[in-house]
Amino acid sequence: MSAESYAELERRFARMSKVGGALGMLHWDQSVIMPAGGAEARGEQLATLRLIAHEMQTDPAVGDLLAAAEAADRLDPWQAANLRLMRRRYDHATAVPGRLVEALSRAVTRCETVWRTARADSDFPTLLPHLREVLDLTREAAVAKGERLGLAPYDALLDEFDPGRPAARIDAVFADLESWLPDLLSRILDRQGPPPLPTEGRFPVAAQRALGERMMRTLGFDFDRGRLDVSLHPFSGGVPDDSRITTRYDEDDYASALMGVLHETGHALYEQGLPKEWRYQPVGQDGGMAVHESQSLIIEMQACRSREFAGFVAPLLREAFGVDGEAWTPDNLYRANIRVAPGFIRVDADEVTYPAHIILRYRLEQALIGGSLDLADLPEAWGEGMEKLLGIRPPDDRRGCLQDIHWPDGAWGYFPSYTLGAMGAAQLFEAAQAAHPGLREAIGRGDFAPLVGWLREHVHARASFDGSADALLEHATGRPLDPASFRRHLERRYLG
């Protein structure tokens, strides 16, 4: 009977996965194309659908099927991994009552809508009551999950985004990073010399979009299974066979949108490369957000901010925008791409100062979830933390605590994934270069097949089989996450 129970679980989880994918697309629609006046109606629809999905996940029959299937002795390794992930998802879901799922969905929709205006107006007081509601409900869910899973509340939130990596492990990794990064930053700032020539001009949105789509095709993005759109905050979403990327354009600055597109294409390539035979099963889905961020950052930071890539893209930029001169040489573009300067905005930060942005958010959300920081004091705490970590203080909340969508959108515990992903990307790129010694030269020719092909085999095809980011890295590189790879990368690029 246990094998039959497993087969029924596969059918049930496939239905749940399809519903979850549809919910993700509805959320994307709301973020990108829904009129502002439709937010409340769409929020009600999403809340109801999320409650229905939650009821599907928490059906007591699923628990009975899991218990029966766990007695099976005829499952292959992928089925066994799938069953473990089914149990994890069931335990996460059943820890939270349906009324909390529904309330949190409504609160997030309201808060995200208010955030869009509050961010533009640098108006934290207007957002405060809505964000407080999201925080209170998130904390309630975190406590419930922690009690069910035997985790601290914040660890329970982290587990949703990066399975198997609790705060104690992240603290150790970040402590290692903090032990050498400030000195490295100081040496880089002393050494990097005068700024590159400015790449000035007017860069029409149509030309930027055409260039972005060209680069997406070069990387291997399948436009038969995805598209590029515009939103207030760049992101990648959807499902493997309907992958959506968004960016935002500034006609005075082509680089922000282009690098955003390259970053999000890394996410989308991962989704499009997940194994089709496990498409609607937990084991066939992504391995968590730290793995996801490693895939976006291996494309953006490791490959597309390299000297070789600058040589490839320079003539394409001159062609796309009708520009010429010393500012558009590969050397100047490379120096612009790796210029280090502390700044206020996380998404525009260079890779040396970026970890400080993440450590700040990590510590603040820990304090907010734990209750040692009141939400009303967030702007001041943000300014103090930024000043301590980077020596600068935001002049307003738009460039401070209002800049990110994550907390209004209910994504508490997500932020560490960015820097953990950057470290993982450096480690994976080292391994890919060892396997393909001509990898950098191929990038210089605009040939990403060696890199993407290696990722397809060692990361994308593994999906969630390994169970954690550390286990996946160990399979692909021979060791779990090791900050030394990130340090070597930064020293080679900026001091070599």
C-alpha positions in Angstrom: 0.0 0.0 0.0 2.9 2.4 0.7 4.0 2.6 -3.0 0.4 3.4 -4.0 0.3 6.1 -1.3 3.5 7.6 -2.8 1.9 7.7 -6.3 -1.2 9.4 -4.9 1.0 12.0 -3.2 2.7 12.7 -6.5 -0.7 13.4 -8.1 -1.8 15.6 -5.2 1.5 17.6 -5.1 1.4 18.0 -8.9 -2.0 19.7 -8.5 -0.8 21.8 -5.6 2.3 22.9 -7.7 0.1 23.9 -10.6 -2.1 26.0 -8.3 1.0 27.5 -6.7 2.3 28.4 -10.1 -1.0 30.1 -11.1 -0.9 32.1 -7.9 2.6 33.2 -8.7 1.5 34.4 -12.1 -1.5 36.3 -10.6 0.9 38.0 -8.2 3.1 38.9 -11.1 0.1 40.3 -13.0 -0.7 42.5 -10.0 2.8 43.8 -9.7 3.2 44.6 -13.4 0.0 45.2 -15.3 -2.9 45.6 -12.8 -4.2 49.1 -12.4 -3.8 50.6 -9.0 -7.5 50.7 -8.4 -7.7 46.9 -8.9 -5.3 46.1 -6.1 -8.0 45.5 -3.5 -10.1 43.3 -5.7 -7.1 41.3 -6.8 -6.0 41.1 -3.2 -9.3 39.5 -2.2 -9.0 37.0 -5.1 -5.4 36.1 -4.1 -6.4 35.7 -0.4 -9.2 33.3 -1.3 -7.1 31.3 -3.7 -4.2 31.1 -1.2 -6.7 29.8 1.4 -7.9 27.2 -1.0 -4.4 26.2 -1.8 -3.6 26.0 1.9 -6.6 23.7 2.5 -5.3 21.4 -0.3 -1.9 21.3 1.3 -3.2 20.6 4.8 -5.8 18.1 4.0 -5.5 15.4 6.7 -5.6 12.8 4.0 -2.2 14.1 2.9 -0.8 13.4 6.3 -2.1 9.8 6.2 -0.6 9.3 2.7 2.7 10.6 3.9 2.8 8.3 6.8 2.0 5.3 4.6 4.5 6.3 1.9 7.2 6.8 4.5 6.9 3.1 5.2 7.8 2.3 1.6 11.0 0.4 0.8 10.8 0.4 -2.9 11.4 4.1 -3.7 14.3 5.2 -5.9 16.6 8.0 -4.7 14.7 10.8 -6.5 11.4 9.5 -5.1 12.8 9.3 -1.6 14.1 12.8 -1.8 10.7 13.9 -3.2 9.0 12.3 -0.2 11.2 14.1 2.3 10.4 17.4 0.6 6.7 16.6 0.6 6.9 16.0 4.4 8.7 19.3 4.9 6.1 21.3 2.9 3.3 19.6 4.7 4.8 20.4 8.1 5.3 24.0 7.1 1.8 24.3 5.8 0.0 22.6 8.7 1.8 24.7 11.3 -0.1 27.8 10.1 -4.0 28.0 10.4 -6.0 29.0 7.3 -7.3 32.2 8.8 -3.6 33.4 9.2 -2.8 32.5 5.6 -5.8 34.5 4.4 -5.1 37.5 6.7 -1.4 37.6 5.8 -2.2 37.5 2.1 -4.6 40.5 2.4 -2.2 42.4 4.6 0.7 41.9 2.1 -1.4 43.1 -0.8 -2.5 46.3 1.0 1.1 46.9 2.3 2.7 46.4 -1.1 0.2 48.8 -2.7 0.9 51.5 -0.1 4.6 50.9 -0.3 4.7 51.9 -4.0 3.4 55.4 -3.1 5.3 55.7 0.2 8.6 54.8 -1.4 8.1 57.5 -4.1 7.2 60.1 -1.5 9.8 58.9 1.1 6.9 58.6 3.5 7.6 55.9 6.1 4.8 57.0 8.5 2.2 56.2 5.9 3.6 52.7 5.4 4.1 52.1 9.1 0.7 50.7 10.2 0.4 48.5 7.1 4.0 47.2 7.5 3.3 46.6 11.2 0.3 44.5 10.4 2.5 42.4 8.0 5.2 42.1 10.6 2.8 41.0 13.4 1.2 38.4 11.2 4.6 37.2 10.0 5.8 36.9 13.5 2.7 34.9 14.4 3.3 32.5 11.5 7.0 32.2 12.4 6.2 31.3 16.0 3.7 28.7 14.8 6.1 27.2 12.3 9.0 27.2 14.8 6.9 25.3 17.4 6.0 22.7 14.7 9.4 22.3 13.3 11.5 22.6 16.5 13.1 25.9 15.3 13.5 29.4 16.6 10.9 31.7 14.9 13.4 33.4 12.7 15.0 30.1 11.7 11.6 28.9 10.6 11.4 31.9 8.3 14.9 31.3 6.9 13.9 27.7 6.3 11.2 28.8 3.8 13.8 30.4 1.6 17.1 28.6 2.3 16.3 25.1 3.7 18.7 23.7 6.2 20.7 26.9 6.9 19.8 28.4 10.3 20.8 31.7 11.7 23.8 30.2 13.6 25.3 29.0 10.3 24.7 32.4 8.6 26.1 34.2 11.6 29.3 32.1 11.2 29.6 32.8 7.5 28.9 36.5 7.9 31.4 36.7 10.8 34.1 35.3 8.5 33.1 37.8 5.8 33.3 40.7 8.3 36.7 39.6 9.5 38.4 40.5 6.2 36.0 42.5 4.0 36.5 46.0 5.6 40.2 45.8 5.2 39.8 44.6 1.6 37.4 47.4 0.9 39.8 49.9 2.2 42.6 48.5 0.1 40.4 48.5 -3.0 39.3 52.1 -2.5 43.0 53.2 -2.0 44.1 51.4 -5.2 41.3 51.8 -7.8 42.4 55.3 -9.0 40.4 57.9 -10.9 36.9 57.0 -12.0 36.3 55.7 -15.5 35.1 58.1 -18.2 31.3 58.6 -17.9 29.2 56.7 -20.5 26.9 59.7 -21.1 24.0 60.0 -23.5 20.3 59.4 -24.0 19.5 55.8 -24.1 15.9 55.3 -25.5 13.9 52.6 -23.7 13.2 50.8 -27.0 16.9 50.5 -27.7 17.6 49.3 -24.1 14.9 46.7 -24.4 16.2 45.4 -27.7 19.7 45.1 -26.3 18.4 43.4 -23.2 16.4 40.9 -25.2 19.5 40.3 -27.4 21.6 39.5 -24.4 18.9 37.2 -23.0 19.0 35.2 -26.2 22.8 35.1 -26.1 22.7 33.7 -22.6 20.2 31.0 -23.7 16.9 32.3 -22.5 14.0 30.7 -24.4 11.5 33.3 -25.4 9.0 30.7 -26.4 8.7 30.0 -22.6 9.1 33.5 -21.2 9.1 37.3 -21.6 10.6 40.6 -20.5 8.4 43.4 -18.9 8.7 46.5 -16.8 8.0 46.9 -13.0 9.0 49.2 -10.2 11.4 46.6 -8.7 13.2 44.1 -11.0 12.4 40.5 -10.4 12.1 37.1 -12.0 9.0 34.9 -11.5 6.6 32.5 -13.1 7.2 28.8 -13.7 9.7 27.0 -15.8 7.6 27.0 -19.0 6.3 30.5 -18.4 9.2 32.5 -17.1 8.7 36.2 -16.5 11.5 38.8 -16.1 11.0 42.5 -15.3 13.4 45.4 -15.2 13.1 49.2 -14.9 14.6 51.7 -17.4 16.3 55.1 -17.0 17.0 56.9 -20.3 20.1 58.5 -18.7 21.6 55.2 -17.5 21.6 52.1 -19.7 23.7 50.0 -17.3 21.1 49.7 -14.5 18.5 48.1 -16.7 21.0 45.9 -18.6 22.6 44.5 -15.5 19.2 44.0 -14.0 18.2 42.0 -17.1 21.4 39.9 -16.9 20.8 39.2 -13.2 17.2 38.2 -13.7 18.1 36.1 -16.7 20.3 34.0 -14.5 17.3 33.3 -12.3 15.2 32.4 -15.4 17.8 30.1 -16.9 17.8 28.1 -13.7 14.0 27.8 -13.8 14.0 26.9 -17.5 16.7 24.3 -16.8 14.9 22.4 -14.0 14.3 18.7 -14.9 11.1 18.2 -16.9 10.5 14.7 -15.6 10.0 16.1 -12.1 8.3 19.4 -13.3 5.4 19.5 -10.8 7.0 17.7 -7.8 8.9 19.3 -4.9 12.1 17.5 -5.8 12.0 19.0 -9.3 11.7 22.6 -8.1 14.4 25.1 -7.2 16.8 24.4 -4.3 16.0 27.5 -2.4 16.7 31.2 -2.8 20.4 31.0 -1.9 20.8 28.6 -4.8 18.6 30.8 -7.0 20.7 33.9 -6.2 23.9 32.0 -7.0 22.5 31.4 -10.5 21.6 35.1 -11.0 24.9 36.3 -9.6 27.1 33.8 -11.5 25.7 35.3 -14.7 25.7 39.0 -13.6 28.7 39.3 -11.4 31.0 36.4 -12.3 30.5 36.4 -16.0 29.0 39.7 -17.1 31.2 42.0 -15.1 34.3 40.3 -16.3 36.9 41.9 -18.5 36.1 39.3 -21.2 32.5 40.2 -21.2 33.3 43.9 -21.5 35.3 43.1 -24.7 32.3 41.3 -26.1 29.6 43.8 -25.2 31.5 47.0 -26.1 30.7 46.9 -29.9 27.1 45.9 -29.1 26.6 49.0 -26.9 28.1 51.2 -29.6 25.8 49.7 -32.2 22.7 49.8 -30.0 23.0 53.4 -28.9 25.0 55.0 -31.7 27.8 56.0 -29.4 31.6 56.1 -29.7 34.8 57.4 -28.1 37.1 56.4 -25.3 34.2 56.0 -22.8 33.0 53.0 -24.8 36.2 51.0 -25.0 36.2 47.6 -23.3 38.8 48.8 -20.7 36.7 51.8 -19.7 33.5 49.7 -19.6 35.1 47.1 -17.5 36.4 49.7 -15.0 32.9 51.2 -14.8 31.4 47.7 -14.2 33.7 47.1 -11.3 33.9 50.5 -9.8 33.6 50.3 -6.0 31.9 53.1 -4.1 29.7 52.9 -1.0 26.1 53.9 -1.9 22.6 53.9 -0.4 20.8 51.6 -2.9 21.2 47.9 -2.5 20.3 46.9 -6.1 22.9 49.4 -7.5 25.7 48.4 -5.1 29.0 47.0 -6.3 29.8 43.4 -5.2 32.4 44.5 -2.6 30.0 46.8 -0.6 26.9 44.7 -1.4 27.4 42.3 1.6 27.1 45.3 4.0 23.6 46.0 2.7 22.6 42.4 3.3 24.2 42.2 6.8 22.3 45.3 7.7 18.9 44.0 6.6 19.7 40.6 8.1 20.3 42.1 11.5 17.4 44.4 11.4 14.8 41.8 10.5 16.2 39.5 13.1 15.6 42.3 15.7 12.2 43.1 14.3 11.0 39.4 14.3 12.5 38.9 17.8 10.9 42.1 19.1 14.1 43.9 20.2 13.5 46.6 17.6 10.2 48.4 17.3 9.1 49.0 13.7 8.7 52.7 14.4 12.4 52.9 15.1 13.4 51.2 11.8 14.4 54.4 9.9 16.8 55.5 12.7 18.2 52.0 13.2 18.7 51.7 9.4 20.6 55.0 9.3 22.8 54.0 12.2 23.6 50.6 10.8 24.4 52.0 7.3 26.8 54.5 8.9 28.5 51.8 10.9 28.9 49.4 8.0 29.6 51.8 5.1 30.2 55.2 6.7 27.2 56.8 5.0 23.7 57.7 6.2 20.7 57.9 3.8 19.3 61.4 3.5 15.7 60.1 3.3 13.7 56.9 3.8 13.3 56.4 0.0 17.0 55.7 -0.1 16.9 53.9 3.3 14.3 51.5 4.7 11.7 52.1 2.0 13.9 51.0 -1.0 13.1 47.2 -1.0 9.8 45.5 -1.7 10.6 42.4 0.4 9.2 43.2 3.8 6.0 44.8 2.4 5.7 41.7 0.2 6.0 39.4 3.2 9.4 38.0 2.4 11.0 38.0 5.8 14.1 35.8 6.0 14.9 36.3 2.3 17.7 38.8 2.4 20.6 36.6 3.6 20.2 34.6 0.4 21.7 37.4 -1.7 25.1 37.3 -0.2 25.1 33.6 0.5 24.2 33.3 -3.2 27.1 35.6 -4.2 29.5 33.4 -2.3 28.0 30.3 -3.8 28.3 31.9 -7.3 32.1 32.5 -6.8 32.5 28.9 -5.6 30.6 27.5 -8.6 32.4 29.7 -11.1 35.7 28.4 -9.8 34.5 24.8 -10.3 33.2 25.6 -13.8 36.5 27.1 -14.8 38.4 24.1 -13.5 36.2 21.9 -15.7 36.4 24.3 -18.7 39.8 26.1 -18.7 38.7 28.2 -21.8 35.6 29.4 -20.1 36.6 33.1 -19.8 37.7 33.2 -23.5 34.3 31.7 -24.5 32.5 34.5 -22.6 34.7 37.0 -24.5 33.3 35.6 -27.7 29.7 35.8 -26.4 29.6 32.0 -26.1 27.9 31.1 -22.8 27.3 27.5 -23.7 30.2 26.1 -21.6 29.1 28.0 -18.5 25.4 27.4 -18.9 26.0 23.8 -19.9 28.0 23.1 -16.8 25.3 24.8 -14.6 22.6 22.7 -16.4 24.4 19.5 -15.4 25.7 20.4 -11.9 23.0 22.7 -10.6 19.9 23.0 -12.7 19.4 19.3 -13.3 19.8 18.6 -9.5 16.8 20.8 -8.6 16.0 20.1 -5.0 17.4 16.6 -4.9 20.3 17.4 -2.5 18.0 19.0 0.1 20.0 22.0 0.9 22.3 24.6 -0.7 25.3 23.3 1.2 24.7 19.7 0.0 24.3 20.9 -3.6 27.5 22.9 -3.4 29.3 19.9 -2.0 28.1 17.8 -4.9 29.1 20.4 -7.5 32.3 21.7 -6.1 33.5 19.2 -3.5 32.7 21.3 -0.4 29.9 23.2 1.3 29.7 27.0 1.2 33.2 28.3 1.6 33.7 32.1 1.9 37.3 31.7 0.8 36.2 31.4 -2.9 34.4 34.7 -2.6 37.5 36.3 -1.1 39.8 34.9 -3.8 37.4 36.2 -6.5 37.3 39.7 -5.0 41.1 39.8 -4.6 41.8 38.7 -8.1 39.3 41.1 -9.7 40.1 44.2 -7.6 43.7 43.7 -6.4 45.2 41.3 -9.0 
